[in-house]
Amino acid sequence: MNRSIVLVFMAGCTGAVMSRVVDQGRTLSAAPATEEPAAKTDHQGGTRVGLVDIAAIFKQSARVKSQSDVLLADIKVAEEAAARQREDLRKLAAPADKLEKNSAEYKRIEAEVKKGLEELNQQVAIQKKAFVDRQAQCYIEAYDEIAAATGDYAKKMGFQLVLRINRQPIDRPNNDQIFQELNKTIVYQDGIDITDDVLKFLNGQPLEKEPE
């Protein structure tokens, strides 16, 4: 599941910048001295930008790992059951090797094995779709949770803009990754990588310090 995320939080960093102008011995204030100083941003008067690697959080999310483990266990059980059914059908078909192909018994066994294989293949296809649907549901729920945690963390830490990045180095022989890199919307940024802190925030772990 590859989708880009841009979370924009218009928190509105406001504040007055005090400047003094000396004119023939007189000092003039350009703004009232009682106003609060401007909030810290990555660039003076700009927007504080955070960067998050959603794919990295997916791989390390406790929720995703737990649900994936359950899903993999269920898939293994289904595969083992299908393997046993195939073995039963193989044993059912074995006596036919010693029979005449046009005999009634051969045709009966052949029809029974054919029906069993069709039912098994249909069952496997239904299970496969169910597993894919479960995985997709797991991912969308996790994605929504990660997006919400990213937004909550950004508000808490004073980020107005959070951009999605990929910290994974490009695998040069992998054409798909190369084309993804060429199609990136963002070519350059100098924001703060908040991926690790968002992961801690998501998993309920304490943050060591606020990002600078």
Secondary structure as UniProt FT lines:
FT   STRAND          6..8
FT   STRAND          20..23
FT   TURN            24..25
FT   STRAND          26..29
FT   TURN            33..34
FT   TURN            44..45
FT   STRAND          49..52
FT   HELIX           54..60
FT   HELIX           62..93
FT   HELIX           94..98
FT   TURN            101..102
FT   HELIX           104..157
FT   STRAND          161..164
FT   TURN            172..173
FT   HELIX           175..182
FT   STRAND          192..193
FT   HELIX           195..202
FT   TURN            203..204
//
